[in-house]
Amino acid sequence: MELLKGFLKALQLIVSLDPEVMEVAGRSLRISLTSCLLASVLCVPLGVLVYFLDFPGKRAFINLVQTLYALPTVVVGLFVFVLLSRKGPLGDLDLLFTPTAMVIGQVILISPILIGLVISALSGVGREAYETAIALGASNFQAAVVALREARYSVFAAIIMGFGRALSEVGCALMVGGNIRGFTRVLTTAISLEATKGNIELSLALGMILLGLALSVNAVLNLLQGRYR
C-alpha cells in the first residue's frame, strides 16, 4: 500500500512538472549529452584510426579497450578525484565537485565503449568499401569516411549506448560531483540520497524519469539496429 501511494505521488510530481524533479532531470541530460558529444568527437576518429592502421600491439590494444567496457564507475571516479584534488596535477583548476568534473569522468567512462564499438562496426562492414574508394582515387581520409558512412547505423548505436552508460552511472558522479543540491545533483545521485532519507515519493519520481529515459535510449537503439539489418 505504501508503495502504491508513493508511486501515485511520484506520478503527481512528474505530471505537475515539479521544479526540483525537472531541475535534476535537466541537469542529468545536459551533463550526459555533453559527455557523450565530447567522447564521440574524440573516440569515433580514434576507433577509425585503430581499425585501419596496422601497428605493433594493435590486438593487445583492442583487447584492453574491450576489457574496459566493464570499467567500474567508482574506479573512474577515484582517478578523476585524485587528478582534480588540491594535491593532484590539475588541482589548480579548481574543477572538483563541479559539473565539469562529472563530464570529465563520464567521458573517460564511456570512451572504451565508443572506441571498441566503432571498431566492431567497421569490422562488420569490412575493408571492401575502403579499398574500393582507394582504387577509385580517393585519399585515405576520404576512403575512411566512405567506410564510416557504411557503418553509420552501428556507430550511431554505439554513441547511444555510450549516452545510456553515462546517464545511468552513479559512482563517478557522486565522487567527483559531490551531489550538491542545485549544482551537481543528477538523477542517479538524487535517487540514492532521497531513498536513504526516506523520501520515497521523490526517489520514485526520479527513478521513473530515469527509467523512461533508459527506455527511450533503448527504443532508439533498437530502431537503428533494425534499420542496419
Residue pairs with C-beta under 8 A, 6 or more apart in sequence:
2 200
3 200
6 200
6 201
6 204
7 204
9 201
9 204
9 205
10 201
10 202
10 204
10 205
10 207
10 208
11 205
11 208
13 21
13 201
13 202
13 205
14 21
14 205
14 208
14 209
18 205
20 202
21 202
21 205
21 206
21 209
23 182
24 185
24 186
24 187
24 190
24 206
25 187
25 206
25 209
27 99
27 184
27 185
27 186
28 167
28 186
28 187
28 188
28 210
28 213
29 167
29 213
30 99
31 99
31 102
31 103
31 106
31 166
31 173
31 186
32 106
32 163
32 166
32 167
33 163
34 103
35 102
35 103
35 106
35 107
35 110
35 166
36 106
36 110
36 159
36 162
36 163
36 166
38 103
38 107
39 106
39 107
39 110
39 111
39 114
39 162
40 114
40 159
40 162
42 107
42 111
43 111
43 114
43 115
43 118
44 114
44 118
44 148
44 155
44 159
46 115
46 118
47 114
47 115
47 116
47 117
47 118
47 119
47 122
48 118
48 122
48 144
48 147
48 148
50 58
50 61
50 62
50 115
50 119
51 118
51 119
51 122
51 123
52 122
52 127
52 130
52 140
52 144
52 147
62 116
62 119
65 112
65 115
65 116
65 119
66 112
66 116
68 112
68 116
69 112
69 113
69 116
71 109
71 112
72 171
73 109
73 169
73 170
73 171
73 172
73 173
74 171
74 172
74 175
76 105
76 108
76 109
76 171
76 172
77 105
77 171
77 172
77 173
77 174
77 175
77 176
78 175
79 108
80 101
80 104
80 105
80 108
80 172
80 175
80 176
81 96
81 175
81 176
82 88
83 89
83 90
84 90
84 91
84 93
84 95
84 96
84 101
84 104
84 176
85 91
85 96
86 96
95 101
95 104
96 176
96 178
97 176
97 177
97 178
97 180
97 184
98 177
98 183
98 184
99 177
99 183
99 184
101 176
101 177
102 172
102 173
102 176
102 177
102 184
102 186
104 176
105 172
105 173
105 175
105 176
106 166
106 169
106 172
106 173
109 165
109 166
109 169
109 172
110 162
110 163
110 165
110 166
113 158
113 161
113 162
113 165
114 158
114 159
114 162
117 154
117 155
117 157
117 158
117 161
118 151
118 155
118 158
120 154
120 158
121 151
121 154
121 155
121 157
121 158
122 147
122 148
122 151
124 151
124 154
125 147
125 150
125 151
127 147
129 143
129 146
129 147
129 150
130 143
130 144
130 146
130 147
131 143
132 146
133 142
133 143
133 146
133 147
134 140
134 143
138 146
148 155
153 224
153 225
153 227
153 228
154 224
154 225
154 228
156 224
157 221
157 224
157 225
157 228
160 217
160 220
160 221
160 224
161 221
163 217
164 214
164 217
164 218
164 221
167 187
167 210
167 213
167 214
167 217
168 188
168 210
168 214
169 188
170 188
170 189
170 192
173 179
173 184
173 186
173 188
173 189
174 188
174 189
174 192
177 184
177 185
177 186
177 189
178 184
179 185
179 189
179 190
179 192
179 193
185 193
187 206
187 209
187 210
187 213
188 210
190 202
190 203
190 206
191 203
191 206
191 207
191 210
194 200
194 202
194 203
194 206
195 203
